[in-house]
Amino acid sequence: MAMIQTETRTFNPFARLVSGLRIVVDALVRARAAEVTLKELNRLSDRELRDIGLTRGDIPRIVAQTLDRQ
């Protein structure tokens, strides 16, 4: 006779809290990385941006990619 194993999940409020906090912290880390990227790129002169193949118009796209990557 085959035995069927069932999985029962218990409600763990602490685990849910930790999971929620992790999501919030991850979002804050991504936002901070985007802010740092924005500040660093805005500090560069137009010539420096051109040297690395960017224009001022590229900055919002680069910042958005920073948010997406993390």
All heavy atoms as a GROMACS GRO file, in nm:
protein
  556
    1MET      N    1   0.083  -0.116   0.000
    1MET     CA    2   0.000   0.000   0.000
    1MET      C    3   0.089   0.125   0.000
    1MET      O    4   0.184   0.133   0.076
    1MET     CB    5  -0.090  -0.003   0.123
    1MET     CG    6  -0.174   0.119   0.134
    1MET     SD    7  -0.273   0.110   0.283
    1MET     CE    8  -0.430   0.118   0.213
    2ALA      N    9   0.056   0.216  -0.089
    2ALA     CA   10   0.134   0.339  -0.099
    2ALA      C   11   0.097   0.435   0.012
    2ALA      O   12  -0.019   0.446   0.050
    2ALA     CB   13   0.109   0.404  -0.234
    3MET      N   14   0.196   0.504   0.059
    3MET     CA   15   0.174   0.600   0.166
    3MET      C   16   0.174   0.741   0.108
    3MET      O   17   0.264   0.774   0.030
    3MET     CB   18   0.285   0.585   0.269
    3MET     CG   19   0.261   0.647   0.398
    3MET     SD   20   0.402   0.598   0.496
    3MET     CE   21   0.342   0.623   0.654
    4ILE      N   22   0.078   0.820   0.142
    4ILE     CA   23   0.070   0.957   0.093
    4ILE      C   24   0.109   1.050   0.206
    4ILE      O   25   0.052   1.045   0.314
    4ILE     CB   26  -0.072   0.990   0.043
    4ILE    CG1   27  -0.109   0.898  -0.073
    4ILE    CG2   28  -0.081   1.136   0.002
    4ILE    CD1   29  -0.251   0.915  -0.120
    5GLN      N   30   0.207   1.132   0.175
    5GLN     CA   31   0.252   1.226   0.276
    5GLN      C   32   0.194   1.364   0.242
    5GLN      O   33   0.208   1.412   0.131
    5GLN     CB   34   0.404   1.232   0.278
    5GLN     CG   35   0.458   1.322   0.385
    5GLN     CD   36   0.609   1.319   0.389
    5GLN    OE1   37   0.674   1.251   0.310
    5GLN    NE2   38   0.666   1.393   0.480
    6THR      N   39   0.130   1.422   0.337
    6THR     CA   40   0.075   1.556   0.315
    6THR      C   41   0.154   1.657   0.397
    6THR      O   42   0.208   1.625   0.502
    6THR     CB   43  -0.074   1.564   0.356
    6THR    OG1   44  -0.083   1.532   0.494
    6THR    CG2   45  -0.159   1.469   0.272
    7GLU      N   46   0.159   1.775   0.343
    7GLU     CA   47   0.235   1.880   0.410
    7GLU      C   48   0.136   1.976   0.475
    7GLU      O   49   0.041   2.022   0.412
    7GLU     CB   50   0.318   1.955   0.307
    7GLU     CG   51   0.401   2.066   0.366
    7GLU     CD   52   0.483   2.137   0.260
    7GLU    OE1   53   0.519   2.073   0.160
    7GLU    OE2   54   0.507   2.255   0.279
    8THR      N   55   0.156   1.999   0.600
    8THR     CA   56   0.072   2.097   0.668
    8THR      C   57   0.157   2.219   0.699
    8THR      O   58   0.269   2.206   0.746
    8THR     CB   59   0.011   2.040   0.797
    8THR    OG1   60   0.118   2.001   0.883
    8THR    CG2   61  -0.079   1.923   0.769
    9ARG      N   62   0.101   2.334   0.670
    9ARG     CA   63   0.173   2.458   0.699
    9ARG      C   64   0.109   2.524   0.819
    9ARG      O   65  -0.013   2.533   0.828
    9ARG     CB   66   0.168   2.551   0.579
    9ARG     CG   67   0.244   2.496   0.462
    9ARG     CD   68   0.247   2.595   0.352
    9ARG     NE   69   0.322   2.538   0.240
    9ARG     CZ   70   0.365   2.606   0.140
    9ARG    NH1   71   0.341   2.734   0.131
    9ARG    NH2   72   0.433   2.549   0.044
   10THR      N   73   0.193   2.570   0.905
   10THR     CA   74   0.143   2.640   1.021
   10THR      C   75   0.164   2.790   1.000
   10THR      O   76   0.258   2.831   0.931
   10THR     CB   77   0.215   2.595   1.149
   10THR    OG1   78   0.354   2.620   1.134
   10THR    CG2   79   0.190   2.449   1.176
   11PHE      N   80   0.079   2.867   1.055
   11PHE     CA   81   0.089   3.011   1.046
   11PHE      C   82   0.199   3.057   1.141
   11PHE      O   83   0.193   3.033   1.261
   11PHE     CB   84  -0.045   3.076   1.082
   11PHE     CG   85  -0.040   3.225   1.082
   11PHE    CD1   86  -0.032   3.294   0.962
   11PHE    CD2   87  -0.042   3.296   1.199
   11PHE    CE1   88  -0.028   3.433   0.961
   11PHE    CE2   89  -0.038   3.434   1.200
   11PHE     CZ   90  -0.030   3.502   1.080
   12ASN      N   91   0.299   3.121   1.085
   12ASN     CA   92   0.410   3.169   1.166
   12ASN      C   93   0.420   3.320   1.148
   12ASN      O   94   0.479   3.368   1.051
   12ASN     CB   95   0.540   3.100   1.124
   12ASN     CG   96   0.656   3.137   1.214
   12ASN    OD1   97   0.652   3.235   1.287
   12ASN    ND2   98   0.761   3.057   1.206
   13PRO      N   99   0.364   3.397   1.240
   13PRO     CA  100   0.365   3.542   1.224
   13PRO      C  101   0.506   3.601   1.225
   13PRO      O  102   0.533   3.699   1.156
   13PRO     CB  103   0.282   3.593   1.342
   13PRO     CG  104   0.271   3.481   1.437
   13PRO     CD  105   0.294   3.355   1.360
   14PHE      N  106   0.597   3.542   1.300
   14PHE     CA  107   0.734   3.592   1.302
   14PHE      C  108   0.800   3.578   1.165
   14PHE      O  109   0.865   3.670   1.117
   14PHE     CB  110   0.816   3.519   1.409
   14PHE     CG  111   0.957   3.569   1.417
   14PHE    CD1  112   0.985   3.692   1.473
   14PHE    CD2  113   1.062   3.494   1.367
   14PHE    CE1  114   1.115   3.740   1.479
   14PHE    CE2  115   1.192   3.539   1.373
   14PHE     CZ  116   1.219   3.663   1.430
   15ALA      N  117   0.780   3.464   1.101
   15ALA     CA  118   0.838   3.442   0.968
   15ALA      C  119   0.780   3.540   0.868
   15ALA      O  120   0.851   3.593   0.782
   15ALA     CB  121   0.815   3.299   0.923
   16ARG      N  122   0.651   3.566   0.879
   16ARG     CA  123   0.587   3.663   0.788
   16ARG      C  124   0.641   3.803   0.812
   16ARG      O  125   0.664   3.879   0.719
   16ARG     CB  126   0.436   3.659   0.806
   16ARG     CG  127   0.375   3.532   0.750
   16ARG     CD  128   0.227   3.532   0.770
   16ARG     NE  129   0.163   3.638   0.694
   16ARG     CZ  130   0.088   3.619   0.589
   16ARG    NH1  131   0.064   3.496   0.548
   16ARG    NH2  132   0.033   3.719   0.527
   17LEU      N  133   0.664   3.838   0.938
   17LEU     CA  134   0.720   3.969   0.971
   17LEU      C  135   0.860   3.984   0.915
   17LEU      O  136   0.894   4.085   0.854
   17LEU     CB  137   0.720   3.988   1.123
   17LEU     CG  138   0.786   4.117   1.174
   17LEU    CD1  139   0.705   4.238   1.127
   17LEU    CD2  140   0.796   4.115   1.326
   18VAL      N  141   0.941   3.882   0.934
   18VAL     CA  142   1.078   3.885   0.883
   18VAL      C  143   1.077   3.896   0.731
   18VAL      O  144   1.153   3.974   0.673
   18VAL     CB  145   1.158   3.761   0.929
   18VAL    CG1  146   1.290   3.749   0.855
   18VAL    CG2  147   1.179   3.766   1.080
   19SER      N  148   0.990   3.824   0.666
   19SER     CA  149   0.980   3.829   0.520
   19SER      C  150   0.939   3.969   0.475
   19SER      O  151   0.996   4.024   0.380
   19SER     CB  152   0.878   3.726   0.472
   19SER     OG  153   0.860   3.735   0.334
   20GLY      N  154   0.843   4.028   0.542
   20GLY     CA  155   0.800   4.164   0.507
   20GLY      C  156   0.910   4.266   0.529
   20GLY      O  157   0.931   4.355   0.446
   21LEU      N  158   0.982   4.252   0.639
   21LEU     CA  159   1.093   4.344   0.666
   21LEU      C  160   1.203   4.329   0.562
   21LEU      O  161   1.264   4.428   0.520
   21LEU     CB  162   1.150   4.319   0.806
   21LEU     CG  163   1.062   4.367   0.922
   21LEU    CD1  164   1.122   4.326   1.055
   21LEU    CD2  165   1.042   4.517   0.916
   22ARG      N  166   1.228   4.207   0.519
   22ARG     CA  167   1.330   4.184   0.418
   22ARG      C  168   1.294   4.255   0.287
   22ARG      O  169   1.378   4.314   0.222
   22ARG     CB  170   1.348   4.034   0.394
   22ARG     CG  171   1.459   4.004   0.294
   22ARG     CD  172   1.485   3.855   0.281
   22ARG     NE  173   1.533   3.802   0.406
   22ARG     CZ  174   1.489   3.690   0.464
   22ARG    NH1  175   1.395   3.620   0.405
   22ARG    NH2  176   1.538   3.648   0.577
   23ILE      N  177   1.166   4.250   0.252
   23ILE     CA  178   1.120   4.318   0.130
   23ILE      C  179   1.141   4.469   0.142
   23ILE      O  180   1.190   4.534   0.049
   23ILE     CB  181   0.972   4.285   0.103
   23ILE    CG1  182   0.959   4.138   0.061
   23ILE    CG2  183   0.912   4.376  -0.003
   23ILE    CD1  184   0.817   4.087   0.060
   24VAL      N  185   1.108   4.525   0.258
   24VAL     CA  186   1.125   4.669   0.280
   24VAL      C  187   1.272   4.707   0.276
   24VAL      O  188   1.311   4.806   0.211
   24VAL     CB  189   1.060   4.712   0.413
   24VAL    CG1  190   1.096   4.854   0.448
   24VAL    CG2  191   0.909   4.695   0.406
   25VAL      N  192   1.355   4.631   0.345
   25VAL     CA  193   1.499   4.661   0.347
   25VAL      C  194   1.558   4.650   0.208
   25VAL      O  195   1.637   4.736   0.167
   25VAL     CB  196   1.572   4.569   0.447
   25VAL    CG1  197   1.723   4.579   0.431
   25VAL    CG2  198   1.530   4.602   0.589
   26ASP      N  199   1.521   4.549   0.132
   26ASP     CA  200   1.571   4.534  -0.005
   26ASP      C  201   1.532   4.655  -0.090
   26ASP      O  202   1.612   4.705  -0.169
   26ASP     CB  203   1.519   4.406  -0.069
   26ASP     CG  204   1.583   4.281  -0.013
   26ASP    OD1  205   1.688   4.292   0.056
   26ASP    OD2  206   1.529   4.171  -0.036
   27ALA      N  207   1.410   4.703  -0.074
   27ALA     CA  208   1.364   4.820  -0.150
   27ALA      C  209   1.444   4.944  -0.111
   27ALA      O  210   1.482   5.025  -0.197
   27ALA     CB  211   1.216   4.844  -0.128
   28LEU      N  212   1.473   4.959   0.017
   28LEU     CA  213   1.553   5.073   0.062
   28LEU      C  214   1.696   5.066   0.010
   28LEU      O  215   1.754   5.169  -0.028
   28LEU     CB  216   1.553   5.081   0.216
   28LEU     CG  217   1.420   5.119   0.280
   28LEU    CD1  218   1.428   5.104   0.432
   28LEU    CD2  219   1.380   5.260   0.242
   29VAL      N  220   1.753   4.948   0.006
   29VAL     CA  221   1.888   4.931  -0.046
   29VAL      C  222   1.892   4.966  -0.194
   29VAL      O  223   1.983   5.035  -0.240
   29VAL     CB  224   1.939   4.787  -0.022
   29VAL    CG1  225   2.065   4.758  -0.100
   29VAL    CG2  226   1.961   4.765   0.127
   30ARG      N  227   1.792   4.921  -0.270
   30ARG     CA  228   1.786   4.954  -0.413
   30ARG      C  229   1.769   5.104  -0.434
   30ARG      O  230   1.834   5.162  -0.521
   30ARG     CB  231   1.671   4.878  -0.480
   30ARG     CG  232   1.700   4.734  -0.506
   30ARG     CD  233   1.597   4.668  -0.599
   30ARG     NE  234   1.459   4.696  -0.562
   30ARG     CZ  235   1.388   4.623  -0.476
   30ARG    NH1  236   1.443   4.519  -0.417
   30ARG    NH2  237   1.263   4.653  -0.449
   31ALA      N  238   1.685   5.166  -0.354
   31ALA     CA  239   1.663   5.310  -0.367
   31ALA      C  240   1.791   5.387  -0.335
   31ALA      O  241   1.824   5.485  -0.403
   31ALA     CB  242   1.550   5.355  -0.275
   32ARG      N  243   1.863   5.344  -0.235
   32ARG     CA  244   1.990   5.410  -0.199
   32ARG      C  245   2.093   5.394  -0.310
   32ARG      O  246   2.165   5.488  -0.343
   32ARG     CB  247   2.042   5.354  -0.068
   32ARG     CG  248   2.173   5.410  -0.024
   32ARG     CD  249   2.161   5.556   0.014
   32ARG     NE  250   2.293   5.604   0.056
   32ARG     CZ  251   2.340   5.721   0.027
   32ARG    NH1  252   2.269   5.810  -0.038
   32ARG    NH2  253   2.460   5.755   0.067
   33ALA      N  254   2.101   5.276  -0.368
   33ALA     CA  255   2.195   5.254  -0.479
   33ALA      C  256   2.161   5.344  -0.597
   33ALA      O  257   2.250   5.401  -0.661
   33ALA     CB  258   2.194   5.107  -0.521
   34ALA      N  259   2.033   5.359  -0.626
   34ALA     CA  260   1.991   5.446  -0.735
   34ALA      C  261   2.026   5.591  -0.704
   34ALA      O  262   2.072   5.666  -0.792
   34ALA     CB  263   1.841   5.431  -0.760
   35GLU      N  264   2.006   5.632  -0.580
   35GLU     CA  265   2.039   5.769  -0.540
   35GLU      C  266   2.189   5.797  -0.554
   35GLU      O  267   2.229   5.902  -0.606
   35GLU     CB  268   1.995   5.791  -0.395
   35GLU     CG  269   2.023   5.929  -0.342
   35GLU     CD  270   1.985   5.943  -0.196
   35GLU    OE1  271   1.931   5.848  -0.137
   35GLU    OE2  272   2.011   6.050  -0.140
   36VAL      N  273   2.271   5.703  -0.511
   36VAL     CA  274   2.416   5.719  -0.522
   36VAL      C  275   2.457   5.725  -0.670
   36VAL      O  276   2.538   5.811  -0.708
   36VAL     CB  277   2.489   5.603  -0.450
   36VAL    CG1  278   2.637   5.600  -0.484
   36VAL    CG2  279   2.469   5.614  -0.300
   37THR      N  280   2.402   5.639  -0.752
   37THR     CA  281   2.432   5.639  -0.895
   37THR      C  282   2.394   5.772  -0.957
   37THR      O  283   2.471   5.831  -1.034
   37THR     CB  284   2.359   5.524  -0.966
   37THR    OG1  285   2.398   5.400  -0.908
   37THR    CG2  286   2.389   5.522  -1.114
   38LEU      N  287   2.276   5.822  -0.924
   38LEU     CA  288   2.230   5.950  -0.977
   38LEU      C  289   2.324   6.063  -0.938
   38LEU      O  290   2.365   6.144  -1.023
   38LEU     CB  291   2.088   5.979  -0.927
   38LEU     CG  292   2.025   6.110  -0.972
   38LEU    CD1  293   2.006   6.110  -1.123
   38LEU    CD2  294   1.892   6.130  -0.902
   39LYS      N  295   2.362   6.070  -0.812
   39LYS     CA  296   2.452   6.175  -0.766
   39LYS      C  297   2.588   6.167  -0.834
   39LYS      O  298   2.644   6.269  -0.875
   39LYS     CB  299   2.470   6.168  -0.614
   39LYS     CG  300   2.352   6.221  -0.537
   39LYS     CD  301   2.379   6.216  -0.389
   39LYS     CE  302   2.261   6.272  -0.311
   39LYS     NZ  303   2.285   6.272  -0.167
   40GLU      N  304   2.642   6.046  -0.845
   40GLU     CA  305   2.774   6.030  -0.906
   40GLU      C  306   2.772   6.070  -1.053
   40GLU      O  307   2.864   6.136  -1.101
   40GLU     CB  308   2.823   5.886  -0.890
   40GLU     CG  309   2.861   5.853  -0.747
   40GLU     CD  310   2.906   5.709  -0.730
   40GLU    OE1  311   2.902   5.632  -0.828
   40GLU    OE2  312   2.942   5.673  -0.617
   41LEU      N  313   2.670   6.028  -1.125
   41LEU     CA  314   2.664   6.063  -1.267
   41LEU      C  315   2.638   6.212  -1.287
   41LEU      O  316   2.693   6.272  -1.380
   41LEU     CB  317   2.556   5.980  -1.338
   41LEU     CG  318   2.589   5.832  -1.355
   41LEU    CD1  319   2.470   5.758  -1.413
   41LEU    CD2  320   2.712   5.813  -1.442
   42ASN      N  321   2.559   6.272  -1.201
   42ASN     CA  322   2.533   6.415  -1.214
   42ASN      C  323   2.654   6.500  -1.181
   42ASN      O  324   2.665   6.614  -1.226
   42ASN     CB  325   2.414   6.458  -1.127
   42ASN     CG  326   2.282   6.430  -1.194
   42ASN    OD1  327   2.270   6.439  -1.316
   42ASN    ND2  328   2.183   6.395  -1.115
   43ARG      N  329   2.746   6.446  -1.104
   43ARG     CA  330   2.870   6.518  -1.071
   43ARG      C  331   2.966   6.525  -1.190
   43ARG      O  332   3.052   6.612  -1.195
   43ARG     CB  333   2.942   6.451  -0.956
   43ARG     CG  334   2.887   6.485  -0.823
   43ARG     CD  335   2.980   6.435  -0.714
   43ARG     NE  336   2.898   6.411  -0.596
   43ARG     CZ  337   2.914   6.313  -0.511
   43ARG    NH1  338   3.012   6.227  -0.528
   43ARG    NH2  339   2.836   6.298  -0.409
   44LEU      N  340   2.953   6.433  -1.282
   44LEU     CA  341   3.044   6.430  -1.396
   44LEU      C  342   3.013   6.544  -1.493
   44LEU      O  343   2.897   6.582  -1.511
   44LEU     CB  344   3.033   6.297  -1.470
   44LEU     CG  345   3.071   6.172  -1.391
   44LEU    CD1  346   3.045   6.047  -1.475
   44LEU    CD2  347   3.215   6.177  -1.345
   45SER      N  348   3.118   6.594  -1.555
   45SER     CA  349   3.099   6.697  -1.658
   45SER      C  350   3.047   6.631  -1.786
   45SER      O  351   3.052   6.508  -1.800
   45SER     CB  352   3.231   6.768  -1.687
   45SER     OG  353   3.321   6.678  -1.751
   46ASP      N  354   2.999   6.714  -1.878
   46ASP     CA  355   2.952   6.660  -2.005
   46ASP      C  356   3.064   6.585  -2.078
   46ASP      O  357   3.041   6.482  -2.140
   46ASP     CB  358   2.896   6.771  -2.094
   46ASP     CG  359   2.764   6.825  -2.041
   46ASP    OD1  360   2.697   6.753  -1.964
   46ASP    OD2  361   2.726   6.937  -2.078
   47ARG      N  362   3.184   6.637  -2.066
   47ARG     CA  363   3.297   6.571  -2.131
   47ARG      C  364   3.325   6.435  -2.068
   47ARG      O  365   3.350   6.336  -2.139
   47ARG     CB  366   3.422   6.659  -2.123
   47ARG     CG  367   3.539   6.594  -2.190
   47ARG     CD  368   3.665   6.671  -2.177
   47ARG     NE  369   3.774   6.586  -2.224
   47ARG     CZ  370   3.891   6.628  -2.258
   47ARG    NH1  371   3.917   6.756  -2.254
   47ARG    NH2  372   3.982   6.545  -2.298
   48GLU      N  373   3.322   6.429  -1.936
   48GLU     CA  374   3.346   6.301  -1.869
   48GLU      C  375   3.238   6.199  -1.904
   48GLU      O  376   3.268   6.081  -1.926
   48GLU     CB  377   3.352   6.321  -1.717
   48GLU     CG  378   3.475   6.397  -1.672
   48GLU     CD  379   3.470   6.439  -1.527
   48GLU    OE1  380   3.361   6.480  -1.481
   48GLU    OE2  381   3.575   6.431  -1.460
   49LEU      N  382   3.114   6.245  -1.912
   49LEU     CA  383   3.007   6.156  -1.953
   49LEU      C  384   3.030   6.106  -2.096
   49LEU      O  385   3.013   5.988  -2.125
   49LEU     CB  386   2.871   6.226  -1.943
   49LEU     CG  387   2.816   6.246  -1.802
   49LEU    CD1  388   2.696   6.339  -1.805
   49LEU    CD2  389   2.782   6.115  -1.737
   50ARG      N  390   3.068   6.197  -2.183
   50ARG     CA  391   3.095   6.159  -2.323
   50ARG      C  392   3.208   6.057  -2.330
   50ARG      O  393   3.205   5.964  -2.411
   50ARG     CB  394   3.130   6.286  -2.402
   50ARG     CG  395   3.093   6.281  -2.546
   50ARG     CD  396   3.110   6.412  -2.622
   50ARG     NE  397   3.212   6.504  -2.571
   50ARG     CZ  398   3.187   6.622  -2.510
   50ARG    NH1  399   3.063   6.661  -2.492
   50ARG    NH2  400   3.285   6.698  -2.468
   51ASP      N  401   3.310   6.075  -2.244
   51ASP     CA  402   3.424   5.981  -2.242
   51ASP      C  403   3.380   5.838  -2.209
   51ASP      O  404   3.443   5.742  -2.254
   51ASP     CB  405   3.529   6.025  -2.140
   51ASP     CG  406   3.613   6.142  -2.187
   51ASP    OD1  407   3.608   6.175  -2.308
   51ASP    OD2  408   3.683   6.202  -2.102
   52ILE      N  409   3.275   5.824  -2.130
   52ILE     CA  410   3.228   5.690  -2.096
   52ILE      C  411   3.107   5.651  -2.180
   52ILE      O  412   3.039   5.553  -2.152
   52ILE     CB  413   3.199   5.675  -1.945
   52ILE    CG1  414   3.091   5.773  -1.898
   52ILE    CG2  415   3.326   5.690  -1.863
   52ILE    CD1  416   3.046   5.752  -1.755
   53GLY      N  417   3.080   5.729  -2.283
   53GLY     CA  418   2.976   5.694  -2.378
   53GLY      C  419   2.835   5.728  -2.336
   53GLY      O  420   2.740   5.664  -2.382
   54LEU      N  421   2.821   5.828  -2.248
   54LEU     CA  422   2.689   5.867  -2.200
   54LEU      C  423   2.662   6.014  -2.226
   54LEU      O  424   2.754   6.092  -2.248
   54LEU     CB  425   2.678   5.842  -2.049
   54LEU     CG  426   2.693   5.699  -1.999
   54LEU    CD1  427   2.693   5.695  -1.848
   54LEU    CD2  428   2.582   5.612  -2.055
   55THR      N  429   2.535   6.049  -2.220
   55THR     CA  430   2.494   6.189  -2.221
   55THR      C  431   2.408   6.211  -2.097
   55THR      O  432   2.368   6.116  -2.030
   55THR     CB  433   2.410   6.223  -2.346
   55THR    OG1  434   2.288   6.149  -2.341
   55THR    CG2  435   2.485   6.190  -2.475
   56ARG      N  436   2.376   6.334  -2.068
   56ARG     CA  437   2.290   6.364  -1.954
   56ARG      C  438   2.154   6.297  -1.968
   56ARG      O  439   2.092   6.258  -1.870
   56ARG     CB  440   2.272   6.515  -1.938
   56ARG     CG  441   2.401   6.582  -1.903
   56ARG     CD  442   2.390   6.668  -1.780
   56ARG     NE  443   2.525   6.713  -1.746
   56ARG     CZ  444   2.598   6.661  -1.651
   56ARG    NH1  445   2.550   6.565  -1.577
   56ARG    NH2  446   2.720   6.704  -1.628
   57GLY      N  447   2.109   6.284  -2.091
   57GLY     CA  448   1.981   6.219  -2.115
   57GLY      C  449   1.981   6.070  -2.084
   57GLY      O  450   1.875   6.010  -2.065
   58ASP      N  451   2.099   6.010  -2.077
   58ASP     CA  452   2.111   5.868  -2.044
   58ASP      C  453   2.100   5.840  -1.894
   58ASP      O  454   2.074   5.726  -1.854
   58ASP     CB  455   2.246   5.812  -2.092
   58ASP     CG  456   2.260   5.811  -2.242
   58ASP    OD1  457   2.157   5.793  -2.311
   58ASP    OD2  458   2.373   5.830  -2.291
   59ILE      N  459   2.120   5.943  -1.813
   59ILE     CA  460   2.127   5.923  -1.668
   59ILE      C  461   2.000   5.859  -1.612
   59ILE      O  462   2.010   5.761  -1.536
   59ILE     CB  463   2.164   6.054  -1.596
   59ILE    CG1  464   2.309   6.091  -1.632
   59ILE    CG2  465   2.149   6.041  -1.446
   59ILE    CD1  466   2.355   6.226  -1.579
   60PRO      N  467   1.880   5.906  -1.646
   60PRO     CA  468   1.760   5.840  -1.590
   60PRO      C  469   1.751   5.691  -1.626
   60PRO      O  470   1.711   5.608  -1.543
   60PRO     CB  471   1.643   5.918  -1.651
   60PRO     CG  472   1.700   6.052  -1.684
   60PRO     CD  473   1.842   6.025  -1.722
   61ARG      N  474   1.793   5.656  -1.746
   61ARG     CA  475   1.790   5.515  -1.788
   61ARG      C  476   1.889   5.433  -1.705
   61ARG      O  477   1.858   5.321  -1.661
   61ARG     CB  478   1.823   5.504  -1.937
   61ARG     CG  479   1.828   5.360  -1.987
   61ARG     CD  480   1.864   5.353  -2.135
   61ARG     NE  481   1.982   5.430  -2.172
   61ARG     CZ  482   2.108   5.384  -2.160
   61ARG    NH1  483   2.130   5.265  -2.110
   61ARG    NH2  484   2.210   5.459  -2.196
   62ILE      N  485   2.006   5.488  -1.682
   62ILE     CA  486   2.109   5.417  -1.604
   62ILE      C  487   2.060   5.397  -1.462
   62ILE      O  488   2.077   5.289  -1.403
   62ILE     CB  489   2.242   5.496  -1.606
   62ILE    CG1  490   2.296   5.511  -1.747
   62ILE    CG2  491   2.345   5.431  -1.514
   62ILE    CD1  492   2.328   5.383  -1.817
   63VAL      N  493   1.997   5.500  -1.405
   63VAL     CA  494   1.945   5.488  -1.268
   63VAL      C  495   1.834   5.382  -1.262
   63VAL      O  496   1.829   5.300  -1.170
   63VAL     CB  497   1.896   5.626  -1.216
   63VAL    CG1  498   1.825   5.611  -1.083
   63VAL    CG2  499   2.015   5.721  -1.202
   64ALA      N  500   1.748   5.382  -1.361
   64ALA     CA  501   1.640   5.281  -1.366
   64ALA      C  502   1.699   5.140  -1.377
   64ALA      O  503   1.648   5.046  -1.314
   64ALA     CB  504   1.547   5.308  -1.484
   65GLN      N  505   1.806   5.125  -1.453
   65GLN     CA  506   1.871   4.993  -1.464
   65GLN      C  507   1.930   4.952  -1.331
   65GLN      O  508   1.930   4.834  -1.296
   65GLN     CB  509   1.979   4.997  -1.572
   65GLN     CG  510   1.926   4.999  -1.711
   65GLN     CD  511   2.036   5.014  -1.816
   65GLN    OE1  512   2.151   5.043  -1.783
   65GLN    NE2  513   2.000   4.996  -1.941
   66THR      N  514   1.981   5.049  -1.256
   66THR     CA  515   2.035   5.018  -1.123
   66THR      C  516   1.925   4.961  -1.035
   66THR      O  517   1.947   4.865  -0.961
   66THR     CB  518   2.094   5.145  -1.059
   66THR    OG1  519   2.198   5.196  -1.142
   66THR    CG2  520   2.149   5.118  -0.921
   67LEU      N  521   1.806   5.019  -1.044
   67LEU     CA  522   1.693   4.969  -0.964
   67LEU      C  523   1.650   4.831  -1.009
   67LEU      O  524   1.619   4.745  -0.927
   67LEU     CB  525   1.574   5.065  -0.975
   67LEU     CG  526   1.587   5.196  -0.898
   67LEU    CD1  527   1.477   5.291  -0.938
   67LEU    CD2  528   1.585   5.171  -0.749
   68ASP      N  529   1.650   4.808  -1.139
   68ASP     CA  530   1.604   4.678  -1.192
   68ASP      C  531   1.702   4.565  -1.164
   68ASP      O  532   1.663   4.451  -1.148
   68ASP     CB  533   1.583   4.688  -1.344
   68ASP     CG  534   1.464   4.776  -1.380
   68ASP    OD1  535   1.378   4.799  -1.292
   68ASP    OD2  536   1.458   4.820  -1.496
   69ARG      N  537   1.830   4.597  -1.162
   69ARG     CA  538   1.933   4.495  -1.149
   69ARG      C  539   1.937   4.433  -1.011
   69ARG      O  540   1.977   4.320  -0.995
   69ARG     CB  541   2.069   4.557  -1.178
   69ARG     CG  542   2.148   4.476  -1.276
   69ARG     CD  543   2.282   4.536  -1.304
   69ARG     NE  544   2.265   4.662  -1.371
   69ARG     CZ  545   2.349   4.764  -1.363
   69ARG    NH1  546   2.456   4.754  -1.290
   69ARG    NH2  547   2.327   4.877  -1.424
   70GLN      N  548   1.899   4.507  -0.911
   70GLN     CA  549   1.914   4.456  -0.775
   70GLN      C  550   1.795   4.380  -0.728
   70GLN      O  551   1.690   4.380  -0.765
   70GLN     CB  552   1.944   4.571  -0.682
   70GLN     CG  553   2.073   4.636  -0.721
   70GLN     CD  554   2.106   4.749  -0.626
   70GLN    OE1  555   2.023   4.789  -0.549
   70GLN    NE2  556   2.225   4.798  -0.633
   0.00000   0.00000   0.00000
